Amino acid sequence: MSERSVASVQHVFDPADIGIMKTALKSAQNALAFAFRENDVPDTMTREELARAILRYAARGELDPARLTARALYDLAPRPAYWVVSDNDKRNVA
């Protein structure tokens, strides 16, 4: 993590909270590893994104490991790309 991102953290966690966050991160990583093929594990950037999401939700007061895991995975999930069909395109759609 860069010095700037560490400096922007404005919450202090006790050791029990840190243990909960570690559990959530490990669960999220395991869920992703299960979703990926055997040789395709989540990369460092993905792990950092999961950790940031977990920290963000924990700082807001969420300290249930299952919820932290679910929310971090949800944040990482790709969103569908919606597109708008113009009137010209509608004529070409069967």
For each residue, the residues with C-beta under 8 A, 3 or more apart:
1: 5 6 48
2: 5 6
3: 6 7
4: 7 8
5: 1 2 8 9
6: 1 2 3 9
7: 3 4
8: 4 5
9: 5 6 55 59
10: 59
11: 55 58 59
12:
13: 17 18 21 58
14: 17 18
15: 18 19
16: 19 20
17: 13 14 20 21 58 63
18: 13 14 15 21 22
19: 15 16 22 23
20: 16 17 23 24 58 63 64 65 68
21: 13 17 18 24 25 54 55 58 68
22: 18 19 25 26
23: 19 20 26 27 65
24: 20 21 27 28 54 65 66 68 69 72
25: 21 22 28 29 47 50 51 54 72
26: 22 23 29 30
27: 23 24 30 31 65 66 69
28: 24 25 31 32 50 54 69 72 73
29: 25 26 32 33 42 47 50
30: 26 27 33 34
31: 27 28 34 35 69 73
32: 28 29 35 36 41 42 46 50 73 76
33: 29 30 36 41 42
34: 30 31
35: 31 32
36: 32 33 40 41 42
37: 40
38:
39:
40: 36 37
41: 32 33 36
42: 29 32 33 36 46 47 50
43: 46 47
44: 47 48
45: 48 49
46: 32 42 43 49 50 76
47: 25 29 42 43 44 50 51
48: 1 44 45 51 52
49: 45 46 52 53 75 76
50: 25 28 29 32 42 46 47 53 54 72 73 76
51: 25 47 48 54 55
52: 48 49 55 56
53: 49 50 56 57 71 72 75 76
54: 21 24 25 28 50 51 57 58 68 69 71 72
55: 9 11 21 51 52 58 59
56: 52 53 59 60
57: 53 54 60 62 67 68 71 72
58: 11 13 17 20 21 54 55 61 62 63 68
59: 9 10 11 55 56
60: 56 57
61: 58
62: 57 58 67 68 71
63: 17 20 58 68
64: 20 67 68
65: 20 23 24 27 68 69
66: 24 27 69 70
67: 57 62 64 70 71
68: 20 21 24 54 57 58 62 63 64 65 71 72
69: 24 27 28 31 54 65 66 72 73
70: 66 67 73 74
71: 53 54 57 62 67 68 74 75
72: 24 25 28 50 53 54 57 68 69 75 76
73: 28 31 32 50 69 70 76 77
74: 70 71 77
75: 49 53 71 72
76: 32 46 49 50 53 72 73
77: 73 74
78:
79:
80:
81:
82:
83:
84:
85: 89 90 93
86: 89 90
87: 90 91
88: 91 92
89: 85 86 92 93
90: 85 86 87 93
91: 87 88
92: 88 89
93: 85 89 90
94:
